[in-house]
């Protein structure tokens, strides 16, 4: 079994009520108690459920309710817009520090563009130690395929951590991991501010998150909000998946 990244105690999922909003979670992962760890598939998954993290999303207007078409093509009545949180440097620095404290030492932090850029850079900065400061790189899509551009490079044998703002299906993170592995890099962990999968996504490496949510989604043909005639909105920065 893969090793646990358990800095203190670990978490359970936080369920979002479509009518009443987020239920009470747990306290700050740095300053307060947390719930117990969960396990999934081949890799140990440790996700911190923090009411203070969710409170920041609410206060900055980043926790949205309505009728949304997600990147996957599924519909949901709630959406977390990390960009609205990470536009505040002090918050981005805090989240980067909290994630970095839970991750193993590495040579490089890599993120998919564009969502992972700010938090990935902050994690790399937080993990810096005298004589051992990881550099930060990001990957972009070229003709639909994730790739290293802008002169970024990695070396065989380097250790890497992959950072994203939100994990839903884990698709972008998996693509980055695959590019790194093909280059001979050892991917030792992954992390995100939010795990929107309820802790179910398996990336094949240990991963951490500052908050874990179980978000109700619907196929378009089964969406109760569509049946109510509520207009659907496409948030985020990526195109919606076909179908």
C-alpha positions as CSV (number, residue, x, y, z in Angstrom):
1,X,0.0,0.0,0.0
2,X,1.2,3.5,-0.8
3,X,2.4,5.5,2.2
4,X,0.1,8.0,3.9
5,X,0.9,11.7,3.9
6,X,-0.6,12.3,7.3
7,X,0.9,15.4,9.0
8,X,-1.5,15.3,11.9
9,X,-4.7,13.2,11.7
10,X,-6.3,13.3,8.3
11,X,-9.9,14.0,7.0
12,X,-13.4,12.9,5.9
13,X,-15.4,14.4,3.1
14,X,-17.6,17.5,3.5
15,X,-21.0,17.2,1.9
16,X,-22.6,20.3,0.3
17,X,-26.3,20.6,0.8
18,X,-27.9,21.9,-2.4
19,X,-30.5,23.8,-0.4
20,X,-28.9,24.8,2.9
21,X,-25.3,25.2,1.7
22,X,-22.1,23.7,3.1
23,X,-22.5,21.7,6.3
24,X,-20.1,22.4,9.2
25,X,-16.7,20.8,8.5
26,X,-13.6,20.7,10.7
27,X,-11.3,23.4,11.8
28,X,-8.1,24.8,10.3
29,X,-5.6,22.1,9.3
30,X,-2.8,24.2,10.9
31,X,-4.6,25.4,14.1
32,X,-7.4,23.0,14.9
33,X,-8.6,19.4,14.9
34,X,-9.2,17.3,11.9
35,X,-11.0,14.0,11.1
36,X,-9.5,10.6,10.4
37,X,-7.8,9.6,7.1
38,X,-9.6,7.7,4.3
39,X,-8.1,5.3,1.8
40,X,-8.9,4.8,-1.8
41,X,-7.6,2.5,-4.5
42,X,-3.8,2.0,-4.8
43,X,-2.7,5.3,-3.4
44,X,-3.2,6.7,0.0
45,X,-5.4,9.8,-0.2
46,X,-5.3,12.4,2.6
47,X,-7.7,15.3,2.3
48,X,-8.1,18.0,4.8
49,X,-11.6,19.2,5.4
50,X,-11.3,22.8,6.7
51,X,-14.2,25.0,7.6
52,X,-11.8,27.9,7.6
53,X,-10.9,27.2,4.0
54,X,-14.5,27.0,2.9
55,X,-15.2,30.2,4.8
56,X,-12.6,32.0,2.7
57,X,-14.4,30.7,-0.4
58,X,-17.7,32.1,0.8
59,X,-16.3,35.4,1.9
60,X,-14.6,36.1,-1.4
61,X,-17.6,35.1,-3.4
62,X,-15.8,32.0,-4.8
63,X,-18.4,29.5,-3.6
64,X,-21.1,29.9,-6.2
65,X,-24.6,28.4,-6.2
66,X,-26.8,28.2,-9.3
67,X,-26.9,26.0,-12.4
68,X,-23.5,25.2,-13.8
69,X,-22.1,23.2,-16.7
70,X,-18.8,21.7,-15.5
71,X,-15.8,21.0,-17.7
72,X,-16.8,17.3,-17.7
73,X,-20.1,18.3,-19.3
74,X,-22.1,17.3,-16.1
75,X,-24.4,19.8,-14.5
76,X,-24.2,21.0,-10.8
77,X,-25.9,23.4,-8.5
78,X,-22.6,24.6,-7.0
79,X,-19.2,25.7,-8.2
80,X,-15.9,26.7,-6.6
81,X,-14.1,29.4,-8.5
82,X,-10.5,29.2,-7.1
83,X,-9.4,32.3,-9.1
84,X,-11.5,34.5,-7.0
85,X,-9.7,33.2,-3.9
86,X,-6.2,33.1,-5.3
87,X,-6.4,36.7,-6.5
88,X,-5.6,37.6,-2.9
89,X,-1.9,37.2,-2.4
90,X,-2.1,36.6,1.3
91,X,-4.6,33.8,0.9
92,X,-2.6,32.2,-2.0
93,X,0.5,32.4,0.2
94,X,-1.4,30.7,3.1
95,X,-2.8,27.9,1.0
96,X,0.6,27.3,-0.6
97,X,2.2,27.1,2.8
98,X,-0.4,24.7,4.2
99,X,-0.1,22.4,1.1
100,X,3.7,22.6,1.1
101,X,3.9,21.6,4.7
102,X,2.1,18.3,3.9
103,X,4.2,17.3,0.8
104,X,7.5,15.4,0.5
105,X,10.7,17.1,-0.6
106,X,11.1,17.5,-4.4
107,X,13.2,19.1,-7.1
108,X,10.3,20.5,-9.1
109,X,6.7,21.5,-8.6
110,X,4.6,21.2,-11.8
111,X,1.1,22.5,-12.5
112,X,-1.3,22.4,-15.4
113,X,-2.2,25.9,-16.8
114,X,-4.0,27.9,-16.0
115,X,-5.7,26.9,-12.8
116,X,-2.6,25.5,-11.1
117,X,-0.3,28.4,-11.9
118,X,-0.8,30.6,-8.8
119,X,-1.1,27.8,-6.2
120,X,1.7,25.8,-7.8
121,X,4.1,28.7,-7.6
122,X,3.1,29.4,-3.9
123,X,3.7,25.7,-3.0
124,X,7.1,25.8,-4.6
125,X,8.0,28.9,-2.7
126,X,6.7,27.5,0.6
127,X,8.8,24.3,0.1
128,X,12.0,26.2,-0.4
129,X,14.8,25.3,2.0
130,X,18.4,26.6,2.2
131,X,20.2,24.7,-0.6
132,X,17.1,22.8,-1.7
133,X,14.6,25.1,-3.3
134,X,12.3,23.4,-5.9
135,X,11.7,25.3,-9.1
136,X,8.2,25.8,-10.5
137,X,7.2,24.8,-14.0
138,X,3.8,24.5,-15.8
139,X,2.4,22.7,-18.7
140,X,0.0,23.9,-21.4
141,X,-2.1,22.2,-24.0
142,X,-0.7,22.1,-27.6
143,X,-3.3,20.8,-30.0
144,X,-5.2,19.3,-27.0
145,X,-2.2,17.6,-25.5
146,X,-0.5,18.6,-22.3
147,X,3.2,19.5,-22.9
148,X,6.1,21.5,-21.6
149,X,6.7,24.8,-23.5
150,X,8.5,28.1,-22.9
151,X,11.8,26.5,-22.4
152,X,10.8,24.5,-19.4
153,X,12.6,21.1,-19.0
154,X,13.0,18.3,-16.5
155,X,15.7,15.7,-16.0
156,X,15.5,12.0,-15.5
157,X,15.7,11.0,-11.8
158,X,14.2,14.3,-10.5
159,X,11.5,14.2,-7.9
160,X,8.3,16.1,-8.7
161,X,5.1,17.2,-7.0
162,X,2.0,18.1,-9.2
163,X,-0.2,20.9,-7.9
164,X,-3.7,21.9,-9.1
165,X,-6.3,24.3,-7.8
166,X,-9.3,22.0,-8.0
167,X,-9.4,18.2,-8.6
168,X,-12.7,16.9,-10.0
169,X,-11.8,13.9,-12.2
170,X,-8.1,14.3,-12.0
171,X,-7.7,14.4,-15.7
172,X,-5.3,17.4,-16.0
173,X,-3.2,16.2,-13.1
174,X,-2.9,12.7,-14.6
175,X,-1.7,14.3,-17.9
176,X,1.0,16.2,-16.2
177,X,2.1,13.2,-14.2
178,X,2.3,11.2,-17.5
179,X,4.4,13.8,-19.2
180,X,6.8,13.9,-16.3
181,X,7.1,10.1,-16.0
182,X,7.8,9.8,-19.7
183,X,10.7,12.1,-19.1
184,X,12.0,9.9,-16.4
185,X,10.9,12.0,-13.5
186,X,9.7,10.4,-10.2
187,X,6.3,11.9,-9.3
188,X,6.2,11.6,-5.5
189,X,2.8,13.3,-4.7
190,X,0.1,15.5,-5.9
191,X,-1.9,18.3,-4.1
192,X,-4.8,20.7,-4.6
193,X,-6.7,23.4,-2.7
194,X,-10.0,21.6,-3.3
195,X,-10.8,18.0,-4.0
196,X,-14.2,18.1,-5.5
197,X,-14.3,14.3,-6.0
198,X,-15.2,13.4,-2.4
199,X,-11.9,11.7,-2.1
200,X,-12.6,9.1,-4.9
201,X,-10.0,10.2,-7.5
202,X,-7.0,7.9,-7.7
203,X,-3.9,9.5,-9.3
204,X,-1.6,6.6,-8.6
205,X,0.4,8.7,-6.2
206,X,-0.3,10.0,-2.6
207,X,-2.2,13.3,-2.7
208,X,-3.4,16.0,-0.3
209,X,-6.1,18.7,-0.4
210,X,-7.0,21.5,1.9
211,X,-10.8,20.7,1.6
212,X,-12.7,17.7,0.2
213,X,-16.2,18.1,-1.1
214,X,-18.8,15.7,-2.4
215,X,-20.6,17.7,-5.0
216,X,-23.9,16.4,-6.6
217,X,-23.7,16.3,-10.4
218,X,-26.2,15.3,-13.0
219,X,-26.0,14.3,-16.7
220,X,-27.7,17.0,-18.8
221,X,-30.6,14.7,-19.7
222,X,-31.2,14.0,-16.0
223,X,-30.6,17.4,-14.6
224,X,-33.5,18.7,-12.3
225,X,-32.4,22.3,-12.8
226,X,-32.8,21.9,-16.6
227,X,-36.3,20.5,-16.1
228,X,-37.0,23.6,-14.0
229,X,-35.9,25.8,-16.9
230,X,-33.1,27.4,-15.0
231,X,-30.4,28.8,-17.4
232,X,-27.1,26.9,-17.3
233,X,-23.8,28.8,-16.9
234,X,-20.4,27.6,-18.0
235,X,-17.8,28.9,-15.4
236,X,-14.1,28.2,-15.4
237,X,-11.3,28.6,-18.0
238,X,-11.5,25.4,-20.0
239,X,-13.9,24.3,-22.8
240,X,-16.7,21.9,-21.8
241,X,-16.2,18.3,-22.8
242,X,-18.1,17.2,-25.9
243,X,-21.1,15.0,-25.3
